[in-house]
């Protein structure tokens, strides 16, 4: 009878970032600003790439996909958080929580996969420049993205189906500002052994393997650059990787720092750390690519000029 009552939970309560009523207007304004900057910045990157024929290359095809994913990634958590602050509420429905988990995992995983594919693109461009257009042909580029989506859809769906088997006590509070898998498993009233095992498997698939792929690609790039005698040639070749390396460092630095730091077990530090890779990283990506990449900067300038002429 007790287990049956647990399964009838219709909603959870999100702890949020702070219980202080005086901080709520500040948090609302800050996160609304960061959300709008993220959406606008990434939309500008997408428009610049679509409108400029010089950027119709594999590298910028993947970048436009990354910008699209970043918009969706931040949109899975921040709108609900802003709505709760505005309504002075902390609740999220059981179904809404599962949906948030599903899409959060999809877009977080897709970020990692796209960064891995972009690292491979840079490897081919630097190590096999004469064969670049042959290897990174439109067919391969068009195939890589759907394959990544398919893998992530399957992994995320299995996670949600396993979570549906868990039972929760009425009035369960999630010590976070969104429904994160790890925090949900901690507050479950039933055995989570299978969920935790699959969590480790999915972390390897969506996190560890992509990171290893990036490291492997850059190890081959560095090995190739070491054979170039000219310092100017090395700098020119590696300069094309600057923006990508910055984004990779920001994304994996914040996420790994969150989950491997000693303070990650405390909800307050976990929430603040999550803000870094769920909000700050998608917000900074457009600035990194526009400030460090001459092609994107030029395309944005031409887009701005065309907009003024309208």
N, C-alpha and C positions, 0 to 999 in steps of 0.2 A: 504493500500500500504506500509505503514511504517513497519507493522508487517511482511509483506511478505519479505521486504528487510532484516529484522533481521534474518529470518530463513535461509537466503542464506549464512550465515557465514561459511567459509570453514576451518578456522584455528583460533587458539588462540595464544596469546603471553605470555610466562612464564617469570615472572619478575626475577626469579633466586635468588641467595643468595646475589649477589653484582653486581653493574654496573661498578665497578672500573676495567678498562682493565688490570691494573698491577696485580690484584689479581686473574685473570682468570687462568694463568698457575699454581699458587699455589693451587687453588681450584681443578683444573683438576688432579694434581698429588696426592693431599690428598684423594679425593674421589675415584680415581682409585685404590690407595693403599688399602683403607678400603674395597672396593668392592672385590678385589682379595683375601684379607685376609679372608673376610666373606665366599666367595665361597669355598676357599681351606680348611678353618677350618671346615666348616660344611660337606664338602665331606669326610674329614678324619674321622669325627665322624660316618658318614654313613658306610664307608668302614670298620672301626673298629668293628662296631656292626654286619655287615654282615659276616665278616671273622672270628669272634670269637663265638664259640658255647655257651660259658658261658654267653653271652649277648643276647641270643635268649629267652628273657623273655618279658612279657607285658610292663614293665617299659621302656626297651630299644627299643621295637617296637615303642612305642609312641615317644621316643626321636629321633629315626631315621626319623620319619615322621615330627617332629618339625624342624629338621635340613634341610630336603627337602623343607619344607614350607619357612624357613628363606632364603634359596637361591633364591627361586621364589619371595619372598617378596621384597628383595632388588633389584632384577632384573627388577621389574616393574617401578622403578623410576630412578635409578642411570645411567644405560646405555644411556637413552635419555638425561639426564642432561649432561653427558660427551660428547655426540655427539654434543649437542648444544654449549657447551663451545669450542670444537674443531673447529666447523664450524662458530663460532662467530655469532650464530643465537639464537633466542628466540622462534621461532614458533613451534607449534605442531598442527597437523591437527585436525579437529573437531572429526573425527572418531577415530583417535589415542588417543585423550583425553578421549573419552568415554571408549575405550578399557582399558586405563590405570586406570580409575576409577573402572571399573568392576573387574580387576584382583587385584588392590590394596585392595579393600574391601574384596575380597575372601581370600587373604593370611593374611591380618591383622586379619580378623575374625577367620580364622583357627588357627592362633597362640593362640588366647584366648581360643578357644574350646579345643585345644590339652593340654594347660596348665591346664584346668579344668579336663579333663579326667585323666591327670597324677596325679592331686591332689586326685582324687577318687581312683586311683591305690594305692597311698601311704596310704590312709585311710584303704583300704581293707588289705594291707600288714601289717599294724601296729595293727589295731583293730580286724582283723579276720585272723591271720596268718595261722591257721590250715585249713581254708577254702579258702585260697588265690588262689590256683591253680584251685579250683572248680569254684569259682566266676569269676576270671579273666581268663577264658578259651579262647582258640584261636578263637572260634566262636564269643564270645562277643567282643573281641578286634577287630576282623575283621569286626564286624557290627558297632561299635561305630564310626570308622573313616569315612566310607561311609555316615552314617547318618549326621555327622557333615558337610561333603562336600555338601550334598544335601541341607541342610538348608541354608548354606552360598551361594550356587549357586542361589537359589531362591531369597533370600533377595537382593543380588547384582544385579540380573537381573531386579528386580522390580525397583531398584534405577536408573539403566541406562535407562529403558523404560520411567520412569517419567521425567528424564532429557532430553530425546529426544523431549518432549513436550514443553520445554522452548525455548524462543527466545533470541538471543544475538545481540548486536550491532556490526557492523563491526569494526575490530581493537581492540576487547576486550582483555584486559590484565589481566591475573590471577596473583595476588600478592603472588606467591609461586614458588617453583622450580619444582613442579609437579602438576598434576590435582587432587586437593583435593576437595571432595564434598562440604564442607562448603564454600570454597573460590569461587567455581564455582557458587553456589547459590547466593552469594553476588553480583556477576557481571551480573547476568541474567537481561534481560530487561522486562521480563514478571513476572506474579504473581507466587511466589514460595511457597504458603501456603501449598499445598498438599505435595510438596517435603520436606518441613521442618517438617511437621507432621510425614511423613514416616522416616525422618532422626532420629527423637526422638525414634520411634518404633524400628528401626534397631539398634540404639545405645543400647537400652535396651536388644535386642535379642543377639547381638554380643559382647556387652561389659559389661553391668551391670549384667545380669544373669550369665555369666561365672564367673565373679568376686565373686558374691554371692555364687556360687557353690564351689569355691576355699576356701572362708572364712568358709563356713559351714563344708567342709571336714576337714579343719585344726582345727576347734573348737572341732570336735569329736575326732580328733587325740590328741589334748591337754588334753581333758577330759579323754581319755583312758590312757594317760601317767601319769596323776595325780594319778591314782590308782596303779601305779607301785612303790613299796617301795624303790627299789634299784636305787640310783643315776646313777650308771653305766648302769643299764638297760634302764633308761630314755634316757641317752645320746646315747646309741647304737641304740635305736629305732628311735630317732629323727634325728640322723646323716644322715640317708638315705634320709631325706627331705631337707638337706642343699642346694644342688645344685638347686633343684626345687624352693625352696623359694627365692633363690637369683635371679633366672630368672624371677619369678613372680613379685618380688619387682622392678626389673629393668624395666620390660615391662609396668606394670601398674603404677609404680611411674612416669615414663617419660610421658606416654600418659595422665594420669589424671592431672599431673602437668601442661601439655600444655593446656588442655582444661578448667581447672578450675582456672588458674592463672589470675590475673587482667590484665597482659600484653598480654594475648592470642589474644586480638583483634587487636594488631599491627602486621602487616605483617612480619616485620623483626624478632620479637621475636617468632612469630608463625613458621617461616621457620626454625630458629635455634632449636626450641623445637622439630619440626618434624624430624630433623636430628637425634635427640637422639633416638627416638623409631623406625625410619625407617631404620637407618644405624648403629648406635652405638650398639643398643640392639642385632640385629642379628649377629653382628661381635663379641660381647663379649660372647654370649651363648656357643660356643665351648670351649672357655677358662675356663668358669665357670665349665662346666661339666668335662673337662679334668683335671683341677687342684684340684677340690673338690671331685672328684669321683675316688676311687681307682680302681674300675673295668674298667672304661673307660681308665684311665691312663695306666693300665696294658695291655689292649687290643691294645692301640696305640703303646706301647712298643713292643709288639709281632708283630704288623703289620710292624713296622719299621725294626725289625730284619729280617722278611721274605723278605722285600724289598731289604735289603742289600745282602741277599743270592742269589738273582736273578742275 
